[in-house]
């Protein structure tokens, strides 16, 4: 009987160890061929991404994804090739990973996505709306915030005067956070606009902060950090307690708190940072997807500002029109507003 127990226990232990090592995430790189196309497949367990590099006719095509880890290898099952004028495109097919077409113009990898041409959905307060993409928008029109989503449109008034530029403003989770602009030089209260219902709250601050000398550093948990350069003081506002507190000079860099000098804070060098593998950037008025050593042009549209980005989603302005892009969904025209031809900074806020 004892021998049987030992055998069963040993079997359970060995089987558990097998399952542990079989399903354990491991970084790896391997190379193979599909349809005479060289494939380099990499998984980074720390940063949790797959990178596939395809080499075809001496040109590299890259594909990155945060797809769930698989203990399988050689995940590319097929690659379809198409050619049109100067573009050569590959469409990889993976095992349980969604994909999209990868194109090369002979010089660089590109995604020359063209925007859809939707009918006008509606107009509200001089905003021409084509598609809200299931998001909530808070748009400044010098007088009010225009609140837009698929359920409701309304105006939210904060100030007693028209303001051309709101220089100090930020977002956090469900809130748009706007210091009071009714005073000329200082503010001692901030407004919170809830994206879920458009309702506003007021937080009365215990201090006067200088409007033109203050900037937001970033956020951590329920706290919003900001720095008043004139008073050389860092603060944080706890949104749950609705209170402000003084704190020492510190910033959050890649989830680590670091001390920072007053000189750097006064040079606007105190912004919190969190490095990301994938991001969108604008270079010479063109939008690019950037990751690792790769930079891929997105569309031929001129881009003047990235409004919002999250994962592979990006919202950006071209001329007076807001567009949405995702490599899996393409390029969408969303909202046009004539004032965005001239003034657009700190005027557009987008919430999931």
Residue, then its C-alpha position, 0 to 999 in steps of 0.5 A: x500500500x505504501x509503495x502505491x502511495x509513493x508511486x501515485x505521489x511521484x506521478x502527481x509531482x512529475x505531472x505537475x512539474x510537466x504542466x508547469x514547464x509546459x505552460x510556463x512563458x519563455x522568451x524565444x526566437x526562431x527562424x523558419x520559412x513559409x512559401x519561401x519567405x523567411x520568418x523570424x518569430x520572437x516572443x518577449x516574456x517580460x514585455x509580453x509581445x510577439x514580433x514577426x519579421x518577414x523577409x521577402x525579395x530582400x525587404x523586411x515586413x514587421x508585425x507586432x502583437x500583444x496576443x496571448x502567449x501560446x506554448x506552440x511555436x512556428x505560429x505562421x501558417x500561411x502567407x499570401x502575397x499581392x502586388x499593386x503598382x509600387x506596393x508589395x503586400x503580405x498577409x500572414x495567417x497565424x495560429x489563433x492570432x488576428x492579422x492584417x496586411x503588411x505592405x512595402x513601397x520598395x523603400x519602407x514598410x507602409x500602411x497607406x490607409x485611405x479614410x472611409x467616406x461616411x455620410x454626415x450623421x448629424x451636426x451639433x454646435x457647428x461640429x459635423x459628426x460622421x462617426x463617434x466610434x462608440x466613444x465619449x467626447x468633450x470638445x471645447x468651443x471657447x464658451x462651453x464643453x460640448x459633450x458627445x456620445x451615442x446617447x446624449x449631446x449637451x453643453x457643459x458651462x464652467x466659466x463666466x467668460x470666453x476662453x480661447x486657449x485652456x492652457x492647463x487641463x488633463x484627464x484621469x480615468x473617467x474625468x476631465x480635470x479643469x482648473x478654474x479659469x475665471x480668475x486672471x492669475x491664480x486658481x483655488x478650485x478645479x472642476x471634474x467633469x464625469x465622462x459617464x454623465x457629463x456632470x461636474x463637481x468642484x474641488x476647493x483647494x486650500x492654496x492659490x496656484x499660479x495658472x500660467x506657472x503650473x503644469x500637471x506632472x501625471x497621475x498615480x492611483x487616485x492622485x493627480x500631481x502638479x507643480x507650481x513653478x512660481x511657488x516652487x511647490x509640488x502638490x497632489x490632488x486626491x480625487x477620492x478625498x477631494x483634497x490637495x496636499x503638498x509633497x516633496x519633489x518627486x516624479x514617477x518614471x516607469x513605476x518607480x518614484x525618483x527625486x527630482x531637482x527644483x531646476x528640472x521641475x521649473x524647466x518642465x522636465x517633471x512629466x511622469x513617464x512610462x515607456x511603451x513598446x508601441x506608440x504613434x508619433x508624428x514626423x514631418x506632418x506624417x503619422x507613424x506607428x513606432x515600435x522597437x527599431x521599426x517605424x511605419x507610415x500610416x496613411x498619406x494624410x497630413x497629421x498635425x496632432x495626436x489627440x489620443x492613443x491606446x494600444x493600437x488605436x490612435x485618434x489624430x487631427x488632419x486639417x480640421x477633421x478628427x480621424x481614427x486609425x487601427x491596423x485591424x479596422x483601417x482609417x475612419x473619419x469622425x468629426x469635423x470642426x472649422x475652428x480646428x483649422x486654426x486652434x486645436x490644442x487642449x480642445x479635444x478629449x476622448x474617453x472609452 
